[in-house]
Amino acid sequence: MTLRFIGTTSEHGNCPTLYEVVETGEILVQGERETDPEHLAQLRDVKDSETFVRVPRELLLRFAPTAEQTKE
């Protein structure tokens, strides 16, 4: 499948970064893996195949579409 770079708030190629899976429209998030046991214990309905990453809110605010953009 093809990934399309959406954007990043990092410098020098470090994470966090957002990508789109072109064929499905899904978003792939690159970030630091969440390892805090207290946080992990609070997550719900987690499959063995899933993982969690941290990204700054600024990344999502800058690159996530607004409701008006998704209506197109």
All heavy atoms as TSV, in Angstrom:
chain	resi	resn	atom	element	x	y	z
A	1	MET	N	N	0.841	-1.185	0.000
A	1	MET	CA	C	0.000	0.000	0.000
A	1	MET	C	C	0.884	1.245	0.000
A	1	MET	O	O	2.012	1.208	0.477
A	1	MET	CB	C	-0.919	0.003	1.207
A	1	MET	CG	C	-1.970	-1.060	1.173
A	1	MET	SD	S	-3.315	-0.650	2.300
A	1	MET	CE	C	-4.388	-1.973	1.942
A	2	THR	N	N	0.331	2.329	-0.469
A	2	THR	CA	C	1.068	3.569	-0.632
A	2	THR	C	C	0.803	4.525	0.521
A	2	THR	O	O	-0.346	4.743	0.896
A	2	THR	CB	C	0.640	4.255	-1.951
A	2	THR	OG1	O	0.765	3.322	-3.013
A	2	THR	CG2	C	1.482	5.474	-2.225
A	3	LEU	N	N	1.877	5.103	1.064
A	3	LEU	CA	C	1.740	6.122	2.105
A	3	LEU	C	C	1.961	7.500	1.507
A	3	LEU	O	O	2.854	7.695	0.681
A	3	LEU	CB	C	2.763	5.905	3.224
A	3	LEU	CG	C	2.603	4.657	4.065
A	3	LEU	CD1	C	3.689	4.623	5.140
A	3	LEU	CD2	C	1.235	4.597	4.702
A	4	ARG	N	N	1.126	8.449	1.932
A	4	ARG	CA	C	1.287	9.855	1.528
A	4	ARG	C	C	1.629	10.637	2.787
A	4	ARG	O	O	0.904	10.600	3.776
A	4	ARG	CB	C	-0.007	10.395	0.912
A	4	ARG	CG	C	0.099	11.855	0.464
A	4	ARG	CD	C	-1.209	12.357	-0.125
A	4	ARG	NE	N	-2.266	12.497	0.858
A	4	ARG	CZ	C	-2.436	13.573	1.650
A	4	ARG	NH1	N	-1.600	14.593	1.588
A	4	ARG	NH2	N	-3.437	13.605	2.510
A	5	PHE	N	N	2.750	11.350	2.743
A	5	PHE	CA	C	3.160	12.205	3.850
A	5	PHE	C	C	2.143	13.323	4.009
A	5	PHE	O	O	1.795	14.006	3.046
A	5	PHE	CB	C	4.549	12.779	3.556
A	5	PHE	CG	C	5.004	13.817	4.536
A	5	PHE	CD1	C	5.524	13.454	5.754
A	5	PHE	CD2	C	4.904	15.157	4.223
A	5	PHE	CE1	C	5.959	14.410	6.669
A	5	PHE	CE2	C	5.335	16.130	5.119
A	5	PHE	CZ	C	5.859	15.750	6.339
A	6	ILE	N	N	1.643	13.517	5.231
A	6	ILE	CA	C	0.700	14.608	5.504
A	6	ILE	C	C	1.423	15.787	6.130
A	6	ILE	O	O	1.315	16.909	5.664
A	6	ILE	CB	C	-0.440	14.145	6.418
A	6	ILE	CG1	C	-1.283	13.091	5.708
A	6	ILE	CG2	C	-1.306	15.329	6.840
A	6	ILE	CD1	C	-2.365	12.486	6.565
A	7	GLY	N	N	2.169	15.532	7.207
A	7	GLY	CA	C	2.874	16.631	7.838
A	7	GLY	C	C	3.533	16.211	9.140
A	7	GLY	O	O	3.288	15.140	9.676
A	8	THR	N	N	4.380	17.110	9.633
A	8	THR	CA	C	5.094	16.874	10.878
A	8	THR	C	C	5.317	18.200	11.595
A	8	THR	O	O	5.323	19.256	10.958
A	8	THR	CB	C	6.445	16.170	10.623
A	8	THR	OG1	O	7.046	15.852	11.875
A	8	THR	CG2	C	7.391	17.030	9.798
A	9	THR	N	N	5.477	18.126	12.892
A	9	THR	CA	C	5.854	19.304	13.668
A	9	THR	C	C	7.268	19.138	14.208
A	9	THR	O	O	7.708	19.929	15.029
A	9	THR	CB	C	4.883	19.525	14.850
A	9	THR	OG1	O	4.815	18.336	15.629
A	9	THR	CG2	C	3.500	19.916	14.359
A	10	SER	N	N	7.964	18.107	13.745
A	10	SER	CA	C	9.311	17.842	14.247
A	10	SER	C	C	10.357	18.459	13.330
A	10	SER	O	O	10.071	18.846	12.209
A	10	SER	CB	C	9.548	16.348	14.377
A	10	SER	OG	O	9.549	15.746	13.099
A	11	GLU	N	N	11.561	18.479	13.831
A	11	GLU	CA	C	12.689	18.982	13.058
A	11	GLU	C	C	13.688	17.858	12.830
A	11	GLU	O	O	13.777	16.928	13.618
A	11	GLU	CB	C	13.364	20.120	13.817
A	11	GLU	CG	C	12.458	21.314	14.036
A	11	GLU	CD	C	13.152	22.412	14.825
A	11	GLU	OE1	O	14.385	22.399	14.929
A	11	GLU	OE2	O	12.431	23.269	15.354
A	12	HIS	N	N	14.430	17.913	11.747
A	12	HIS	CA	C	15.531	16.998	11.471
A	12	HIS	C	C	15.065	15.553	11.323
A	12	HIS	O	O	15.774	14.631	11.702
A	12	HIS	CB	C	16.613	17.090	12.553
A	12	HIS	CG	C	17.028	18.501	12.841
A	12	HIS	ND1	N	17.666	19.281	11.902
A	12	HIS	CD2	C	16.874	19.260	13.942
A	12	HIS	CE1	C	17.896	20.474	12.428
A	12	HIS	NE2	N	17.425	20.482	13.657
A	13	GLY	N	N	13.852	15.316	10.827
A	13	GLY	CA	C	13.391	13.976	10.543
A	13	GLY	C	C	12.949	13.159	11.743
A	13	GLY	O	O	12.723	11.968	11.625
A	14	ASN	N	N	12.844	13.781	12.899
A	14	ASN	CA	C	12.355	13.050	14.068
A	14	ASN	C	C	10.839	12.980	14.016
A	14	ASN	O	O	10.189	13.735	13.322
A	14	ASN	CB	C	12.790	13.756	15.360
A	14	ASN	CG	C	14.287	13.772	15.515
A	14	ASN	OD1	O	14.957	12.816	15.166
A	14	ASN	ND2	N	14.822	14.856	16.023
A	15	CYS	N	N	10.259	12.050	14.792
A	15	CYS	CA	C	8.807	11.993	14.876
A	15	CYS	C	C	8.338	13.165	15.727
A	15	CYS	O	O	9.152	13.805	16.354
A	15	CYS	CB	C	8.348	10.654	15.455
A	15	CYS	SG	S	8.993	10.310	17.084
A	16	PRO	N	N	7.108	13.511	15.760
A	16	PRO	CA	C	5.923	12.847	15.253
A	16	PRO	C	C	5.583	13.258	13.818
A	16	PRO	O	O	5.900	14.364	13.384
A	16	PRO	CB	C	4.835	13.317	16.214
A	16	PRO	CG	C	5.254	14.703	16.563
A	16	PRO	CD	C	6.756	14.660	16.618
A	17	THR	N	N	4.913	12.364	13.127
A	17	THR	CA	C	4.562	12.594	11.733
A	17	THR	C	C	3.239	11.901	11.435
A	17	THR	O	O	2.934	10.864	12.016
A	17	THR	CB	C	5.669	12.033	10.804
A	17	THR	OG1	O	6.914	12.642	11.166
A	17	THR	CG2	C	5.386	12.310	9.349
A	18	LEU	N	N	2.467	12.473	10.523
A	18	LEU	CA	C	1.229	11.859	10.052
A	18	LEU	C	C	1.371	11.456	8.589
A	18	LEU	O	O	1.939	12.194	7.786
A	18	LEU	CB	C	0.050	12.836	10.172
A	18	LEU	CG	C	-0.362	13.280	11.567
A	18	LEU	CD1	C	-1.503	14.289	11.466
A	18	LEU	CD2	C	-0.766	12.091	12.417
A	19	TYR	N	N	0.822	10.285	8.260
A	19	TYR	CA	C	0.773	9.778	6.895
A	19	TYR	C	C	-0.649	9.317	6.611
A	19	TYR	O	O	-1.373	8.934	7.519
A	19	TYR	CB	C	1.692	8.561	6.716
A	19	TYR	CG	C	3.140	8.817	6.984
A	19	TYR	CD1	C	3.667	8.680	8.263
A	19	TYR	CD2	C	4.001	9.186	5.955
A	19	TYR	CE1	C	5.006	8.902	8.514
A	19	TYR	CE2	C	5.345	9.417	6.206
A	19	TYR	CZ	C	5.841	9.268	7.483
A	19	TYR	OH	O	7.173	9.492	7.733
A	20	GLU	N	N	-1.019	9.311	5.337
A	20	GLU	CA	C	-2.291	8.728	4.924
A	20	GLU	C	C	-2.005	7.450	4.152
A	20	GLU	O	O	-1.104	7.412	3.302
A	20	GLU	CB	C	-3.064	9.681	4.008
A	20	GLU	CG	C	-4.359	9.082	3.507
A	20	GLU	CD	C	-5.074	9.964	2.499
A	20	GLU	OE1	O	-4.480	10.919	1.997
A	20	GLU	OE2	O	-6.241	9.666	2.212
A	21	VAL	N	N	-2.759	6.391	4.435
A	21	VAL	CA	C	-2.715	5.178	3.620
A	21	VAL	C	C	-3.640	5.467	2.440
A	21	VAL	O	O	-4.861	5.536	2.602
A	21	VAL	CB	C	-3.186	3.939	4.413
A	21	VAL	CG1	C	-3.093	2.701	3.532
A	21	VAL	CG2	C	-2.373	3.772	5.686
A	22	VAL	N	N	-3.054	5.689	1.278
A	22	VAL	CA	C	-3.796	6.212	0.122
A	22	VAL	C	C	-4.982	5.326	-0.238
A	22	VAL	O	O	-6.092	5.818	-0.471
A	22	VAL	CB	C	-2.849	6.389	-1.085
A	22	VAL	CG1	C	-3.617	6.778	-2.332
A	22	VAL	CG2	C	-1.782	7.423	-0.759
A	23	GLU	N	N	-4.774	4.036	-0.255
A	23	GLU	CA	C	-5.828	3.126	-0.713
A	23	GLU	C	C	-7.028	3.046	0.235
A	23	GLU	O	O	-8.135	2.736	-0.192
A	23	GLU	CB	C	-5.255	1.713	-0.923
A	23	GLU	CG	C	-4.300	1.604	-2.091
A	23	GLU	CD	C	-2.878	2.085	-1.776
A	23	GLU	OE1	O	-2.603	2.512	-0.627
A	23	GLU	OE2	O	-2.036	2.042	-2.674
A	24	THR	N	N	-6.827	3.332	1.511
A	24	THR	CA	C	-7.916	3.189	2.484
A	24	THR	C	C	-8.353	4.507	3.112
A	24	THR	O	O	-9.410	4.571	3.728
A	24	THR	CB	C	-7.499	2.254	3.630
A	24	THR	OG1	O	-6.422	2.861	4.355
A	24	THR	CG2	C	-7.104	0.885	3.106
A	25	GLY	N	N	-7.514	5.544	3.011
A	25	GLY	CA	C	-7.815	6.819	3.651
A	25	GLY	C	C	-7.503	6.826	5.140
A	25	GLY	O	O	-7.731	7.815	5.817
A	26	GLU	N	N	-6.967	5.719	5.667
A	26	GLU	CA	C	-6.608	5.659	7.078
A	26	GLU	C	C	-5.380	6.523	7.349
A	26	GLU	O	O	-4.586	6.793	6.448
A	26	GLU	CB	C	-6.302	4.220	7.496
A	26	GLU	CG	C	-7.506	3.313	7.411
A	26	GLU	CD	C	-7.135	1.863	7.605
A	26	GLU	OE1	O	-6.298	1.362	6.841
A	26	GLU	OE2	O	-7.685	1.260	8.527
A	27	ILE	N	N	-5.228	6.949	8.595
A	27	ILE	CA	C	-4.101	7.777	8.997
A	27	ILE	C	C	-3.124	6.932	9.806
A	27	ILE	O	O	-3.520	6.237	10.739
A	27	ILE	CB	C	-4.567	8.979	9.836
A	27	ILE	CG1	C	-5.575	9.828	9.047
A	27	ILE	CG2	C	-3.372	9.824	10.298
A	27	ILE	CD1	C	-5.048	10.401	7.751
A	28	LEU	N	N	-1.861	6.997	9.443
A	28	LEU	CA	C	-0.780	6.326	10.161
A	28	LEU	C	C	-0.049	7.390	10.971
A	28	LEU	O	O	0.313	8.441	10.444
A	28	LEU	CB	C	0.176	5.667	9.168
A	28	LEU	CG	C	1.329	4.884	9.753
A	28	LEU	CD1	C	0.808	3.633	10.455
A	28	LEU	CD2	C	2.297	4.496	8.667
A	29	VAL	N	N	0.114	7.132	12.263
A	29	VAL	CA	C	0.723	8.101	13.175
A	29	VAL	C	C	2.075	7.584	13.628
A	29	VAL	O	O	2.189	6.464	14.120
A	29	VAL	CB	C	-0.173	8.328	14.416
A	29	VAL	CG1	C	0.470	9.324	15.370
A	29	VAL	CG2	C	-1.551	8.796	13.993
A	30	GLN	N	N	3.100	8.398	13.435
A	30	GLN	CA	C	4.441	8.080	13.925
A	30	GLN	C	C	4.690	8.932	15.157
A	30	GLN	O	O	4.514	10.149	15.130
A	30	GLN	CB	C	5.483	8.414	12.858
A	30	GLN	CG	C	6.908	8.210	13.320
A	30	GLN	CD	C	7.905	8.690	12.276
A	30	GLN	OE1	O	7.549	8.963	11.142
A	30	GLN	NE2	N	9.146	8.791	12.681
A	31	GLY	N	N	5.081	8.296	16.248
A	31	GLY	CA	C	5.357	9.024	17.474
A	31	GLY	C	C	6.090	8.141	18.463
A	31	GLY	O	O	6.398	6.988	18.181
A	32	GLU	N	N	6.339	8.681	19.625
A	32	GLU	CA	C	6.992	7.915	20.681
A	32	GLU	C	C	6.012	6.887	21.242
A	32	GLU	O	O	4.872	7.219	21.560
A	32	GLU	CB	C	7.458	8.844	21.799
A	32	GLU	CG	C	8.594	9.772	21.396
A	32	GLU	CD	C	9.882	9.020	21.106
A	32	GLU	OE1	O	10.153	7.982	21.750
A	32	GLU	OE2	O	10.622	9.484	20.214
A	33	ARG	N	N	6.442	5.657	21.376
A	33	ARG	CA	C	5.594	4.591	21.915
A	33	ARG	C	C	5.215	4.897	23.363
A	33	ARG	O	O	6.044	5.328	24.155
A	33	ARG	CB	C	6.343	3.264	21.854
A	33	ARG	CG	C	5.491	2.073	22.261
A	33	ARG	CD	C	6.304	0.793	22.330
A	33	ARG	NE	N	7.321	0.709	21.311
A	33	ARG	CZ	C	7.243	-0.061	20.222
A	33	ARG	NH1	N	6.208	-0.819	20.039
A	33	ARG	NH2	N	8.233	-0.079	19.350
A	34	GLU	N	N	3.951	4.705	23.687
A	34	GLU	CA	C	3.490	4.894	25.062
A	34	GLU	C	C	3.933	3.695	25.890
A	34	GLU	O	O	3.627	2.557	25.547
A	34	GLU	CB	C	1.970	5.029	25.107
A	34	GLU	CG	C	1.408	5.193	26.499
A	34	GLU	CD	C	1.955	6.402	27.221
A	34	GLU	OE1	O	1.571	7.536	26.872
A	34	GLU	OE2	O	2.774	6.220	28.133
A	35	THR	N	N	4.662	3.953	26.961
A	35	THR	CA	C	5.153	2.875	27.823
A	35	THR	C	C	4.749	3.052	29.278
A	35	THR	O	O	5.022	2.165	30.084
A	35	THR	CB	C	6.696	2.777	27.743
A	35	THR	OG1	O	7.256	4.029	28.146
A	35	THR	CG2	C	7.165	2.427	26.334
A	36	ASP	N	N	4.087	4.146	29.603
A	36	ASP	CA	C	3.692	4.400	30.982
A	36	ASP	C	C	2.641	3.370	31.409
A	36	ASP	O	O	1.537	3.340	30.858
A	36	ASP	CB	C	3.124	5.812	31.103
A	36	ASP	CG	C	2.788	6.207	32.521
A	36	ASP	OD1	O	2.104	5.420	33.215
A	36	ASP	OD2	O	3.183	7.303	32.931
A	37	PRO	N	N	2.959	2.517	32.388
A	37	PRO	CA	C	2.017	1.472	32.800
A	37	PRO	C	C	0.673	2.020	33.276
A	37	PRO	O	O	-0.371	1.394	33.041
A	37	PRO	CB	C	2.738	0.753	33.943
A	37	PRO	CG	C	4.175	1.110	33.804
A	37	PRO	CD	C	4.208	2.447	33.137
A	38	GLU	N	N	0.674	3.168	33.924
A	38	GLU	CA	C	-0.590	3.755	34.385
A	38	GLU	C	C	-1.471	4.172	33.212
A	38	GLU	O	O	-2.689	4.000	33.244
A	38	GLU	CB	C	-0.319	4.941	35.306
A	38	GLU	CG	C	0.268	4.534	36.642
A	38	GLU	CD	C	0.474	5.715	37.569
A	38	GLU	OE1	O	-0.234	6.729	37.442
A	38	GLU	OE2	O	1.370	5.612	38.433
A	39	HIS	N	N	-0.855	4.730	32.173
A	39	HIS	CA	C	-1.626	5.110	30.983
A	39	HIS	C	C	-2.149	3.863	30.275
A	39	HIS	O	O	-3.310	3.805	29.880
A	39	HIS	CB	C	-0.774	5.927	30.014
A	39	HIS	CG	C	-0.440	7.276	30.533
A	39	HIS	ND1	N	0.476	8.087	29.906
A	39	HIS	CD2	C	-0.884	7.975	31.601
A	39	HIS	CE1	C	0.580	9.231	30.571
A	39	HIS	NE2	N	-0.245	9.176	31.603
A	40	LEU	N	N	-1.279	2.876	30.091
A	40	LEU	CA	C	-1.674	1.663	29.382
A	40	LEU	C	C	-2.808	0.938	30.104
A	40	LEU	O	O	-3.692	0.369	29.465
A	40	LEU	CB	C	-0.464	0.739	29.204
A	40	LEU	CG	C	0.636	1.290	28.285
A	40	LEU	CD1	C	1.860	0.394	28.329
A	40	LEU	CD2	C	0.138	1.483	26.869
A	41	ALA	N	N	-2.812	0.976	31.407
A	41	ALA	CA	C	-3.856	0.311	32.189
A	41	ALA	C	C	-5.220	0.969	32.000
A	41	ALA	O	O	-6.259	0.335	32.221
A	41	ALA	CB	C	-3.476	0.309	33.666
A	42	GLN	N	N	-5.242	2.221	31.573
A	42	GLN	CA	C	-6.503	2.953	31.410
A	42	GLN	C	C	-7.099	2.823	30.007
A	42	GLN	O	O	-8.229	3.260	29.772
A	42	GLN	CB	C	-6.286	4.433	31.726
A	42	GLN	CG	C	-5.905	4.679	33.173
A	42	GLN	CD	C	-5.600	6.132	33.421
A	42	GLN	OE1	O	-6.426	6.998	33.169
A	42	GLN	NE2	N	-4.405	6.401	33.927
A	43	LEU	N	N	-6.365	2.227	29.072
A	43	LEU	CA	C	-6.854	2.079	27.708
A	43	LEU	C	C	-7.926	1.000	27.646
A	43	LEU	O	O	-7.913	0.042	28.410
A	43	LEU	CB	C	-5.691	1.736	26.774
A	43	LEU	CG	C	-4.611	2.816	26.704
A	43	LEU	CD1	C	-3.388	2.297	25.961
A	43	LEU	CD2	C	-5.145	4.079	26.074
A	44	ARG	N	N	-8.845	1.145	26.691
A	44	ARG	CA	C	-9.986	0.231	26.580
A	44	ARG	C	C	-9.933	-0.592	25.305
A	44	ARG	O	O	-9.487	-0.109	24.265
A	44	ARG	CB	C	-11.292	1.024	26.573
A	44	ARG	CG	C	-11.497	1.865	27.784
A	44	ARG	CD	C	-12.768	2.642	27.649
A	44	ARG	NE	N	-12.910	3.591	28.744
A	44	ARG	CZ	C	-13.950	4.365	28.901
A	44	ARG	NH1	N	-14.942	4.317	28.043
A	44	ARG	NH2	N	-14.005	5.198	29.925
A	45	ASP	N	N	-10.431	-1.800	25.386
A	45	ASP	CA	C	-10.641	-2.660	24.214
A	45	ASP	C	C	-9.396	-2.754	23.330
A	45	ASP	O	O	-9.466	-2.530	22.123
A	45	ASP	CB	C	-11.836	-2.162	23.390
A	45	ASP	CG	C	-13.103	-2.094	24.215
A	45	ASP	OD1	O	-13.330	-3.024	25.019
A	45	ASP	OD2	O	-13.856	-1.119	24.080
A	46	VAL	N	N	-8.273	-3.082	23.923
A	46	VAL	CA	C	-7.007	-3.124	23.200
A	46	VAL	C	C	-6.765	-4.525	22.648
A	46	VAL	O	O	-6.786	-5.510	23.389
A	46	VAL	CB	C	-5.833	-2.719	24.127
A	46	VAL	CG1	C	-4.517	-2.788	23.368
A	46	VAL	CG2	C	-6.072	-1.334	24.698
A	47	LYS	N	N	-6.533	-4.603	21.348
A	47	LYS	CA	C	-6.182	-5.869	20.700
A	47	LYS	C	C	-4.686	-6.120	20.877
A	47	LYS	O	O	-3.894	-5.170	21.009
A	47	LYS	CB	C	-6.495	-5.810	19.207
A	47	LYS	CG	C	-7.947	-5.616	18.886
A	47	LYS	CD	C	-8.109	-5.504	17.381
A	47	LYS	CE	C	-9.507	-5.120	16.992
A	47	LYS	NZ	N	-9.618	-4.895	15.544
A	48	ASP	N	N	-4.284	-7.378	20.836
A	48	ASP	CA	C	-2.861	-7.722	20.933
A	48	ASP	C	C	-2.040	-7.091	19.812
A	48	ASP	O	O	-0.860	-6.822	19.977
A	48	ASP	CB	C	-2.668	-9.241	20.904
A	48	ASP	CG	C	-3.132	-9.908	22.194
A	48	ASP	OD1	O	-3.230	-9.212	23.227
A	48	ASP	OD2	O	-3.384	-11.125	22.157
A	49	SER	N	N	-2.671	-6.834	18.675
A	49	SER	CA	C	-1.962	-6.279	17.516
A	49	SER	C	C	-1.808	-4.761	17.569
A	49	SER	O	O	-1.146	-4.178	16.720
A	49	SER	CB	C	-2.693	-6.666	16.230
A	49	SER	OG	O	-4.003	-6.113	16.231
A	50	GLU	N	N	-2.418	-4.111	18.560
A	50	GLU	CA	C	-2.411	-2.648	18.610
A	50	GLU	C	C	-1.288	-2.106	19.497
A	50	GLU	O	O	-0.865	-2.752	20.444
A	50	GLU	CB	C	-3.755	-2.139	19.140
A	50	GLU	CG	C	-4.895	-2.433	18.196
A	50	GLU	CD	C	-6.241	-2.004	18.742
A	50	GLU	OE1	O	-6.446	-2.081	19.970
A	50	GLU	OE2	O	-7.083	-1.603	17.941
A	51	THR	N	N	-0.850	-0.908	19.145
A	51	THR	CA	C	0.111	-0.174	19.956
A	51	THR	C	C	-0.352	1.277	20.023
A	51	THR	O	O	-1.251	1.687	19.283
A	51	THR	CB	C	1.538	-0.296	19.389
A	51	THR	OG1	O	2.455	0.217	20.343
A	51	THR	CG2	C	1.695	0.465	18.084
A	52	PHE	N	N	0.265	2.046	20.880
A	52	PHE	CA	C	-0.140	3.441	21.076
A	52	PHE	C	C	1.077	4.333	21.028
A	52	PHE	O	O	2.136	3.971	21.536
A	52	PHE	CB	C	-0.853	3.590	22.431
A	52	PHE	CG	C	-2.069	2.724	22.510
A	52	PHE	CD1	C	-1.981	1.420	22.943
A	52	PHE	CD2	C	-3.289	3.215	22.089
A	52	PHE	CE1	C	-3.099	0.602	22.982
A	52	PHE	CE2	C	-4.419	2.402	22.121
A	52	PHE	CZ	C	-4.317	1.091	22.569
A	53	VAL	N	N	0.903	5.501	20.402
A	53	VAL	CA	C	1.994	6.461	20.315
A	53	VAL	C	C	1.514	7.811	20.800
A	53	VAL	O	O	0.326	8.131	20.743
A	53	VAL	CB	C	2.564	6.590	18.881
A	53	VAL	CG1	C	3.163	5.279	18.412
A	53	VAL	CG2	C	1.512	7.077	17.911
A	54	ARG	N	N	2.469	8.613	21.274
A	54	ARG	CA	C	2.169	9.973	21.732
A	54	ARG	C	C	2.490	10.949	20.612
A	54	ARG	O	O	3.518	10.839	19.953
A	54	ARG	CB	C	3.054	10.338	22.922
A	54	ARG	CG	C	2.751	9.583	24.166
A	54	ARG	CD	C	3.769	9.986	25.231
A	54	ARG	NE	N	3.468	9.343	26.478
A	54	ARG	CZ	C	3.239	9.995	27.605
A	54	ARG	NH1	N	3.300	11.309	27.638
A	54	ARG	NH2	N	2.959	9.338	28.706
A	55	VAL	N	N	1.593	11.904	20.405
A	55	VAL	CA	C	1.862	12.995	19.467
A	55	VAL	C	C	1.388	14.287	20.112
A	55	VAL	O	O	0.427	14.288	20.878
A	55	VAL	CB	C	1.162	12.796	18.098
A	55	VAL	CG1	C	1.695	11.574	17.390
A	55	VAL	CG2	C	-0.332	12.718	18.239
A	56	PRO	N	N	2.042	15.391	19.800
A	56	PRO	CA	C	1.586	16.654	20.372
A	56	PRO	C	C	0.271	17.096	19.722
A	56	PRO	O	O	0.030	16.847	18.541
A	56	PRO	CB	C	2.720	17.633	20.049
A	56	PRO	CG	C	3.421	17.042	18.891
A	56	PRO	CD	C	3.239	15.562	18.979
A	57	ARG	N	N	-0.580	17.718	20.497
A	57	ARG	CA	C	-1.850	18.220	19.985
A	57	ARG	C	C	-1.637	19.138	18.779
A	57	ARG	O	O	-2.415	19.138	17.831
A	57	ARG	CB	C	-2.576	18.980	21.094
A	57	ARG	CG	C	-3.958	19.472	20.681
A	57	ARG	CD	C	-4.688	20.109	21.846
A	57	ARG	NE	N	-4.862	19.179	22.951
A	57	ARG	CZ	C	-5.875	18.317	23.055
A	57	ARG	NH1	N	-6.784	18.267	22.126
A	57	ARG	NH2	N	-5.965	17.519	24.100
A	58	GLU	N	N	-0.553	19.898	18.778
A	58	GLU	CA	C	-0.259	20.820	17.673
A	58	GLU	C	C	-0.215	20.096	16.323
A	58	GLU	O	O	-0.671	20.618	15.314
A	58	GLU	CB	C	1.077	21.527	17.921
A	58	GLU	CG	C	1.499	22.434	16.789
A	58	GLU	CD	C	2.911	22.980	16.957
A	58	GLU	OE1	O	3.515	22.817	18.026
A	58	GLU	OE2	O	3.398	23.575	15.991
A	59	LEU	N	N	0.321	18.879	16.299
A	59	LEU	CA	C	0.400	18.118	15.053
A	59	LEU	C	C	-0.998	17.864	14.501
A	59	LEU	O	O	-1.258	18.072	13.320
A	59	LEU	CB	C	1.128	16.791	15.291
A	59	LEU	CG	C	1.219	15.848	14.094
A	59	LEU	CD1	C	2.112	16.439	13.003
A	59	LEU	CD2	C	1.732	14.490	14.524
A	60	LEU	N	N	-1.904	17.442	15.357
A	60	LEU	CA	C	-3.271	17.159	14.902
A	60	LEU	C	C	-4.008	18.434	14.534
A	60	LEU	O	O	-4.745	18.467	13.542
A	60	LEU	CB	C	-4.027	16.398	15.985
A	60	LEU	CG	C	-3.413	15.049	16.356
A	60	LEU	CD1	C	-4.191	14.417	17.498
A	60	LEU	CD2	C	-3.340	14.127	15.163
A	61	LEU	N	N	-3.825	19.493	15.301
A	61	LEU	CA	C	-4.498	20.751	14.987
A	61	LEU	C	C	-4.025	21.318	13.655
A	61	LEU	O	O	-4.808	21.889	12.899
A	61	LEU	CB	C	-4.264	21.770	16.106
A	61	LEU	CG	C	-4.941	21.453	17.434
A	61	LEU	CD1	C	-4.505	22.460	18.495
A	61	LEU	CD2	C	-6.446	21.429	17.293
A	62	ARG	N	N	-2.758	21.155	13.369
A	62	ARG	CA	C	-2.201	21.725	12.142
A	62	ARG	C	C	-2.593	20.931	10.910
A	62	ARG	O	O	-2.853	21.497	9.841
A	62	ARG	CB	C	-0.686	21.796	12.230
A	62	ARG	CG	C	-0.073	22.498	11.014
A	62	ARG	CD	C	1.420	22.549	11.049
A	62	ARG	NE	N	1.909	23.263	12.209
A	62	ARG	CZ	C	3.197	23.382	12.494
A	62	ARG	NH1	N	4.107	22.835	11.715
A	62	ARG	NH2	N	3.580	24.040	13.560
A	63	PHE	N	N	-2.671	19.590	11.018
A	63	PHE	CA	C	-2.839	18.771	9.816
A	63	PHE	C	C	-4.135	17.981	9.733
A	63	PHE	O	O	-4.467	17.449	8.688
A	63	PHE	CB	C	-1.655	17.809	9.675
A	63	PHE	CG	C	-0.370	18.525	9.433
A	63	PHE	CD1	C	0.563	18.637	10.444
A	63	PHE	CD2	C	-0.100	19.123	8.210
A	63	PHE	CE1	C	1.759	19.315	10.234
A	63	PHE	CE2	C	1.084	19.803	7.999
A	63	PHE	CZ	C	2.017	19.898	9.011
A	64	ALA	N	N	-4.898	17.849	10.824
A	64	ALA	CA	C	-6.167	17.123	10.759
A	64	ALA	C	C	-7.194	17.987	10.044
A	64	ALA	O	O	-7.270	19.186	10.275
A	64	ALA	CB	C	-6.644	16.770	12.163
A	65	PRO	N	N	-8.011	17.388	9.180
A	65	PRO	CA	C	-9.003	18.199	8.459
A	65	PRO	C	C	-10.099	18.703	9.391
A	65	PRO	O	O	-10.440	18.044	10.366
A	65	PRO	CB	C	-9.576	17.212	7.431
A	65	PRO	CG	C	-9.319	15.882	8.013
A	65	PRO	CD	C	-8.057	15.994	8.833
A	66	THR	N	N	-10.613	19.852	9.046
A	66	THR	CA	C	-11.757	20.381	9.782
A	66	THR	C	C	-13.032	19.755	9.230
A	66	THR	O	O	-13.027	19.124	8.165
A	66	THR	CB	C	-11.848	21.912	9.627
A	66	THR	OG1	O	-12.087	22.201	8.242
A	66	THR	CG2	C	-10.582	22.591	10.094
A	67	ALA	N	N	-14.128	19.911	9.905
A	67	ALA	CA	C	-15.403	19.363	9.451
A	67	ALA	C	C	-15.746	19.882	8.058
A	67	ALA	O	O	-16.266	19.162	7.220
A	67	ALA	CB	C	-16.495	19.696	10.449
A	68	GLU	N	N	-15.456	21.150	7.792
A	68	GLU	CA	C	-15.770	21.729	6.476
A	68	GLU	C	C	-14.927	21.068	5.385
A	68	GLU	O	O	-15.415	20.832	4.288
A	68	GLU	CB	C	-15.497	23.245	6.484
A	68	GLU	CG	C	-16.465	24.036	7.316
A	68	GLU	CD	C	-16.170	23.943	8.820
A	68	GLU	OE1	O	-14.998	23.791	9.210
A	68	GLU	OE2	O	-17.119	24.010	9.605
A	69	GLN	N	N	-13.673	20.747	5.664
A	69	GLN	CA	C	-12.822	20.131	4.660
A	69	GLN	C	C	-13.255	18.710	4.343
A	69	GLN	O	O	-13.098	18.255	3.222
A	69	GLN	CB	C	-11.365	20.117	5.131
A	69	GLN	CG	C	-10.748	21.498	5.200
A	69	GLN	CD	C	-9.394	21.477	5.876
A	69	GLN	OE1	O	-9.193	20.784	6.853
A	69	GLN	NE2	N	-8.463	22.225	5.320
A	70	THR	N	N	-13.803	17.984	5.308
A	70	THR	CA	C	-14.191	16.599	5.065
A	70	THR	C	C	-15.500	16.486	4.287
A	70	THR	O	O	-15.823	15.420	3.802
A	70	THR	CB	C	-14.317	15.830	6.408
A	70	THR	OG1	O	-15.288	16.482	7.212
A	70	THR	CG2	C	-12.996	15.761	7.128
A	71	LYS	N	N	-16.250	17.569	4.136
A	71	LYS	CA	C	-17.512	17.532	3.385
A	71	LYS	C	C	-17.298	17.553	1.886
A	71	LYS	O	O	-18.210	17.311	1.143
A	71	LYS	CB	C	-18.392	18.724	3.812
A	71	LYS	CG	C	-18.920	18.606	5.212
A	71	LYS	CD	C	-19.778	19.803	5.557
A	71	LYS	CE	C	-20.226	19.749	7.006
A	71	LYS	NZ	N	-20.973	20.950	7.391
A	72	GLU	N	N	-16.095	17.846	1.439
A	72	GLU	CA	C	-15.840	17.953	-0.015
A	72	GLU	C	C	-15.923	16.631	-0.709
A	72	GLU	O	O	-15.788	15.592	-0.225
A	72	GLU	CB	C	-14.446	18.556	-0.235
A	72	GLU	CG	C	-14.357	19.969	0.258
A	72	GLU	CD	C	-12.956	20.523	0.120
A	72	GLU	OE1	O	-12.084	19.859	-0.457
A	72	GLU	OE2	O	-12.734	21.630	0.591
